[in-house]
Amino acid sequence: MLRTLKRRTAAVALLLFAGAGTLTACGGDSEEGGSGQLKLGFFPNITHATALVGVDRGIFAKHLGTAPQTATFNAGPSAVEALFAKGVDATFIGPNPAINAWAKSKGQGIRIISGAASGGAALVVKPEIKSVQDLKGKKIATPQLGNTQDVAARSYLKSQGLTANKDGSGDVKIVPQENSQTIETFEQGTIDGAWVPEPFASRLILEAGGKKLVDEKDLWPGGKFVVTHLIVRADFAEENPETVRKLIAATVEVTDFINANPEEAKKSVNNQLTRLSGKPISGEVLDAAFQNITFTTDPVASSLLTGAKNAEAVGLLEPVDLNGIYDLTLLNEVLKAAGKEQVQAK
């Protein structure tokens, strides 16, 4: 069972995180605290295929007893706002917004309860840009200030001796914008590149004539880093441990399905992305994106700790003690019961 957590009032949460993200559905009480559905957040990205496939194939509904209410976001900071405003109970999200949520709530607000995906992010640029030094004086996009790709971009540029300040000054200007805009602005020449998750990295290459300058997995030991994991609001987890267990069990089943049936998983991903955006993704983009992502319930915890240090180094995070941010107890119980290898929070 998840550890007993201090409960924070909704008023405090709303003061910390005012303003919810774009919700496709909301409302309802917790399943164990009353009637209603689990409210689940995710992004319309292939790095969130676990959520897309789980919704499309009814795997979450099978485990939870009813389909979750869903909410979609462009990037992590918006998802965190919704989580603390109780617009969602749990959300698939990248590591850096989870760290920020933990820090701002002084370790009381969220827990990471499962991994979802590793890899699947890259810096794609105009063909004439031959090296990172050619980015001096250029503009690149990221999904949102402080999101996982934004931190990665700023940290990488700093490691290469280039400044990219959050006020827009420096050697490279970083322009946070919604992923849905990035293809258009890249084609128009408004930006010279973008550090984005899949499918947008592959779309920039295959549809907009860009080239991959940096594959983020090349910057990590063994090519493994968390790009998506599953977090839950701490008070919801305390009040609804069985619902959280069911959500985790569904996540494990979805992960197994994606890895065993990639072609069927691609169809489910495209079904959901078409529903959300109004148009499907080409098979070429789907194939390229899936090749760049590893779907796993292992949260690759070591990469989160490094990501926190990177965020501190670029001025997007104050030093924070992350001890306790993971609660993998229920995940490991589910994995053990299924005869699978357990995961670690380090």
Helices and strands as residue ranges (DSSP letters): H 10-16, E 39-42, G 46-48, H 49-56, H 59-64, E 69-72, H 76-84, E 90-93, H 95-104, E 110-119, E 121-125, G 132-135, E 139-142, H 148-159, E 173-176, H 179-188, E 193-197, H 200-206, E 211-215, G 216-219, G 221-223, E 226-233, H 234-239, H 241-260, H 262-277, H 283-291, E 293-295, H 301-313, H 329-337
